[in-house]
Amino acid sequence: MNALARKVVAASALQEDLLFAFQSRRGTIRGFGMEAALQRGPAASLAERVGSFFSKVGADGLIAGALPFDRDADDYLWQASQVTKTPAPVPSAARHAGRWRLRPEPEPAGYVAAVQRALAIMTAEEGQADALAKIVLARSLVAVAEHPIDIGMLLARLSIDPAITAFMVPLPHKAGRSRALVGATPELLLSKAGGRISSHPLAGSARRQSDIAVDAAAAAALARSDKDRREHQIVVEFILDTLAPFCRHLSRPEGMSLTSTRSMWHLGTRIEGELRDETVPAIVLAAALHPTPAVCGLPRDRAAQLIGQLEPHDRDFYAGTVGWCDGRGDGAWYVTIRCAEISGCEARLYAGAGIVPGSDPWAEVEETGAKFGALLAALGIDTQGVRI
Ligand SMILES: C=C(O[C@@H]1C=C(C(=O)O)C=C[C@H]1O)C(=O)O
């Protein structure tokens, strides 16, 4: 075998060994091969487990992976055998072949019933000090292909949108089957470089439109929407309150701004801070914030408990946080949304929407439908499972 052929074989073997990936306009970080696992556990013991891990592997180590939605459930984080920051492969024009079957869980009417139930609770509690102010309710869509889903291809196709971070992380096996979580998140939970931190919460959404004038009108309506502004403000205040004790300075711009992906408009606010103690690892700050009211609700524990009762399917790692953290404490953590759990021929897509008093249940069906758009487009199918 000549040198070039050897190099090609080595590169493709490496691709198959891809353990995690985070790819965005700001940079790429990919890990290959499982080197060492962080001892699994809940959010409460994370700081201690991370501290003992890096005291063994040293400051040059790096862990990446996922924290589940439920703070009491076990996380799943790994150190890779090799980490590269070189740009990821160029997205190919290839698409998945064959037919797809789609199955919503729950059906739209079931989701509407859950939203109505949440609104009834909000109405009944109005005026109480601990009243439910916001809850994010999600639904899922199961897409079954004729052939195993090509995760590398999916990741490459998701990366086409410059406004998102495309990610892939491994998940613990379920019923003996290997799984991965793949997505295109637009939402930065927390990044840290030295003493500087940033967060870019999103809440308040509208579907992008193909006609430029209609799209601009949708954005303008979102910027004016009282309901969406209330949803957004709850998230920003929660993040500021949570980060304040860690920070010497914490700032946010006046007002919220519009931000867009290829499929959605959102209200967003960029928060910047300077840490009092810059040795606090990014993953510990992310775990303190998680889950924010962008994916859970307010009051947090109450909303999380109701989500467990109102949603028919366990969120598992959806609406958690995915990211990486190095031995110096730097890292980037994203809200685990616009994603699908992939196992063999099956993809389970998730999408949620914030519910506040005044929300219209069928409008939330439409919003969550629009949020499936990024993943469906990357799989190469429309909402009916027809190839596009
Ligand atoms: C929960 C999701 O998205 C979150 C909810 C939003 C909303 O309710 O407007 C907007 C952005 C995200 O913070 C999701 O995409 O699944």
The ligand as a Tripos MOL2 file, in Angstrom:
@<TRIPOS>MOLECULE
LIG
   16    16     1     0     0
SMALL
NO_CHARGES

@<TRIPOS>ATOM
      1 C1        -37.4710   23.8030   23.6430 C.2       1 LIG1
      2 C2        -36.9850   24.1760   22.4570 C.2       1 LIG1
      3 O1        -36.5890   25.4250   22.1640 O.3       1 LIG1
      4 C3        -36.5340   26.4230   23.1790 C.3       1 LIG1
      5 C4        -37.8120   27.1240   23.3230 C.2       1 LIG1
      6 C5        -38.0680   28.2860   22.6430 C.2       1 LIG1
      7 C6        -39.4470   28.9240   22.7080 C.2       1 LIG1
      8 O2        -40.2840   28.4260   23.4660 O.co2     1 LIG1
      9 O3        -39.6900   29.9100   22.0070 O.co2     1 LIG1
     10 C7        -37.0650   28.9020   21.8690 C.2       1 LIG1
     11 C8        -35.8080   28.4370   21.8860 C.2       1 LIG1
     12 C9        -35.4050   27.3570   22.7910 C.3       1 LIG1
     13 O4        -34.9070   27.9020   23.9750 O.3       1 LIG1
     14 C10       -36.8330   23.2010   21.3460 C.2       1 LIG1
     15 O5        -36.3880   23.5940   20.2550 O.co2     1 LIG1
     16 O6        -37.1260   22.0100   21.5500 O.co2     1 LIG1
@<TRIPOS>BOND
     1     1     2 2
     2     2     3 1
     3     2    14 1
     4     3     4 1
     5     4     5 1
     6     4    12 1
     7     5     6 2
     8     6     7 1
     9     6    10 1
    10     7     8 2
    11     7     9 1
    12    10    11 2
    13    11    12 1
    14    12    13 1
    15    14    15 2
    16    14    16 1
@<TRIPOS>SUBSTRUCTURE
     1 LIG1         1 GROUP 0 **** ****
